[in-house]
Amino acid sequence: MPVVKTSREEAVAAIAREFRAFGYDGASLSRLSGASGLGKSSLYHYFPNGKEDMAKAAADHVGAAVLELVITPLAGEGAPAARVKKAAAGLSKFYEGGKANCLVNLFSIGDAPEAAPGVAKTMAAALQNAFQAVAQNAGANAGDARQRAEQAIVEIEGALVVSRAQGSTRPFQRMLARLPGIIAAGE
């Protein structure tokens, strides 16, 4: 039998996809092993505390992707609406156009909060803070900016759920098209 050579980074990416597809509780060690191409003993070599370490590594992987695709464009140069459009494109890529599950939700149900404590809260707060800063750059006062940011997150998450329920990415894509108006209204 050929030896499978999977780097830790490749394994983490595969594990993150499994958590996204099946949730923390549904992603069994057998699934994680199969997806990563690693035997169970190799998984434990990379992740000595088992599934908890895998969840933490997946959360770090996801956090890095959100930082690159969404948070960094929001904090970048240019007009607020243009920055939100770039972040919307990043959200579309991150959520595979609306086909992928919401990871804030996946890290907040079942045993995931105990395995990776604070991940859902940290993800939501980072996104809210970035949206709020852009809304303030667009002229909103702090309270209005906070409400716009919260509304945007609620609509993003809701659109992902509706898209999945309907088997169509259209609700998510429509929401992303509205995102600049929610965050940078009045610019």
N, C-alpha and C positions, 0 to 999 in steps of 0.2 A: 504494500500500500504506500503511495507517495506521501511524503511529509508535507503538510500544509504549512506554508510560511505566511502568517498573517501578523502584521505589525500591531502594536497596541492601538495606534491611531486608527487603523482599518477596523480593528475589532470594536473600538468605541463607536465609530460611525455606524457599523452594522447593529450594534446593541441599541443605539439611539433609535434607529429605524424600527427595531422590534418593539421597543417600549412605545413608540409612536403608534404603531399598528395595533398592538394588543394591550397596551397599558402595562403598568408595573406588575399587577397581579397576574395578568394573562401571559406575560412573557416568561415562560418557564425556562429553567436552565437548559432543557433540551432544545427549545427554540433558539435561545441565545447562543448555544453551542453551534447549532446548525447554521444560523445566520452569519456568525463570525468566522466559521470555518475552523474553529478551535475545539479540541476535545475538552471535556470538563476539567481535566487536570491542568490544561493550558490556560483555561479561563481563570482558574484559581491562582495560577502563576502570575498573571497580570492583575488579578483582582482578589487578593488574599481573603478579604471579608465577604466574598461572594457577591450576591446580587446587590447588596447595599453599595459596595464599591462600584459596581457596574452602573447603578443609578446615579451615583455622584459623578462618575466620569461622563456619563451621557448628559447630565445636566450641565457640566462644564463645556462639553462639546456644543450643546445647543446654545448656551449663553454666548460662546464665542461667535457663533453664526449670527445670532440676533444682534450682537454688538457690531459686527461687520456689515450686515445687510440693512439694519434698521437704525440703530442708535447713532452710529457714526454719520450716516447721511443727514440725520436730523440735526446733529451738532455741527455740521459742516458749514461751508460758505454758501452765500446766495440768499435769495428771497425766501421767506418762510414757506410759501406755497410750493416753490420749486423743491425745497428740501423735503417737504412732506411727499411730493410726487416720487422722489427718489426712494424714500422710505417705503412707500406703497409698492413700488417695484420690488424692493427687497422683501417685503412681506409676501408678495405673490410668489417669489422664488422660494422663500423659506417654507411656505405652506403649499408648495407645488400647485400654485394656481387655485387653491381652495380644496385640493384633494386630501391633504394631510391633516391629521388630527391636531387639535390645539394642545400644546405641551403644558401650558399653565394648568389646564384641566387635568391632564394625565398625572401631573406631579402633585395634585391636590386631592386625589381619591384613593380609596383602598389603603394598602400598606405603604404607598409611595411617600406620604408625608413623614413617616417614621424612618424610612430608609434614606431619604434625602431631605432632611428638615429644612424648611424655609425656602426651598427652591421656587415653588409657585409664587410665594409672596415676593421674593426678590425679583423674579422675572417680571411680574406685573408692575412692581414699583419702578423698575428701571425704565420700562416702556412709558409708564405714566409720567415720570419725571421728564423724560425726553420730549414727549408730546407737549407737556405743560410749558416747558422752556420755549418751544417754538411758538406756541400760542401767545405767550407773553411777548416774544419778539415781533409778533404780528399785531401787537397793540392791546391785547386782552389784559385786564387786571388779574391779579393772582387768583382770586376766587373763580372768575369766569374761565381762566386758563385751566385750572384744576378740573372744573366741570367738563370742559371740552375734551380734555385728555381722558377723563373717565368715560365719557360718552363714546369716544373713539374706540377704546378698548372693549367696552361692552358690545359695540356694534361689530367689531372685528371677530370677537369670540362667538357672538350670536350668528354671524354670517357663516362662520365655519360649520357650526352645528346645523344650520338650515341647509347649507350646501350638501353636507353629508346626508342629511335626512332625505333630501330631494334627489340625490344622485346627480346634482348639477352644480357646477362651479359658478354659475351666473350670480347667485346672491352675494357671494364673496367678491367677485369682480366688480359688481355694482357698488358694493360698500367701499372698496378701495378707490373707485373713481370719485366717491363723495368725500373721502378722507381729507383732501386739502381744504375743502369748504368747511369741514367741521373744525379743524385745527386752526387754520389761518384765515377764518372768516373776517372780513373787514380790512384785510391787508390792502 
